[in-house]
C-alpha cells in the first residue's frame, strides 16, 4: 500500500518546521561550541552556513520519517 502524497501546505509546514528547529539547534546548541573559524558570519558563504544547512536537512529528514511512521496504520 502506498502512502498518499503530501500536499503543498504539508511540505511547506515540514520545511518551515525543519528550518526553525534546525536554526534553534545550530544557534543555541552547536554555535557556542564551534571554533571561531567554523561559526557563521552574516552575509557570508562559510563553514558555519554549511553546518547550519546540514542540521536543517537532518531535521527535515527526521520529520519526514516521523510523520511517515505516524501516518501508517
JOHU-V19223 format. One record per run of one state. SS is the DSSP state (~ for helix, > for strand, _ for the rest). FROM is the first residue (numbers start at 1). TO is the last residue. Records with the same first field share a line. If there is no record, write none. Layout:
SS->FROM-TO, FROM-TO
This chain:
_->1-7, 34-35, 39-46, 72-73
~->8-33, 36-38, 47-71
